[in-house]
């Protein structure tokens, strides 16, 4: 669902339907899925957080 207009106080909720333990041992989204979800986000803060997160991953 797209938000027709975004305001500063708008919240967006995403529901993911997969078991994260298929990819990671944690109970939350894996870093690669999170990166792919937000890679097109225009907010610089999000991009900086994604870069920081990806730098910490041991490939």
N, C-alpha and C positions, 0 to 999 in steps of 0.2 A: 504494500500500500504506500503510495507516495503522499507526502504532505503537500497540499496545493500551494501553500505559502508558509514560509518558515519565519517565525518571529523569535526573538531572543529567548522567550520563555516556553517555547514549544518542546515537547518531549516526543521522542520516537522510540518505540519498543519493537524489538526483533525477537521472534521466537524461532529457535533452531530445533530441528527434529532429528537429532542423531545422538547416539551415545558417545560422549567424548572419550570414554575409555577404549573405544576402538582405535584411537590414535594416540592417546596420552594416558598416563596413569592417574591423572588428576580428575576432579569432578567438574571441571569447567572447560571452556572452549580452548582448543589448542592454538598456539601462536600463528601457525600458518593459515588456518581458517579465519582467524581474526584479521590478519593482514589482508587476505583476499577480500574480505567483506568491506574493509575501509580504505583500500588503496586508492580509490577515486575520490575520496573525501577532500573537499577544497580547504577545509580548516587547517591552517598551519600547525596548530597545536596537536591535532590528530596525526598529521604527517610526522611531526617530530617524535611523538610517542611511538609511532609504528617503527620509525628508524631505530630508535633506542631499543625497542623490544627485539627487532630482528638482529641487531648487533650482538645481543646477549645469547642468541641461540647457538648451540654447538652443533654444527652440521656434521 
